Each structure stands twice: as C-alpha cells, then as structure tokens.
Amino acid sequence: MKTFTSIVTIRCESLEQAEVVLAERLAHDEDYGFDYSVTENGATEATA
C-alpha cells in the first residue's frame, strides 16, 4: 500500500478537545470496499 499524508485542522476551545475529536474520528471504521488504515502523529496547537 502507498502512504499519503493529509493535514487536518480541528477548531475548538482546547488541545485536549481537539485530541478527543481526532481520536473519535480515527476510531470510526468505514467499509469503502478497499483496504486502508489511518494513523495519527499527535495534535499540536497552531500559531498564527
């Protein structure tokens, strides 16, 4: 399998909330009819 990287932006009140949202989304398993996996490398707060 090839690896593709995508940046996901989550807007909420805290890093802890963002980590919860990301964990819940990554735990969701959808059958698209092909093999895939999703991994996470840690959330960080964006600075402008």
C-alpha positions, 0 to 999 in steps of 0.5 A: 500500500502507498502512504499519503499524508493529509493535514487536518485542522480541528477548531475548538476551545482546547488541545485536549478537545481537539485530541478527543475529536481526532481520536473519535474520528480515527476510531470510526471504521468505514467499509469503502470496499478497499483496504486502508488504515489511518494513523495519527502523529499527535495534535499540536496547537497552531500559531498564527 
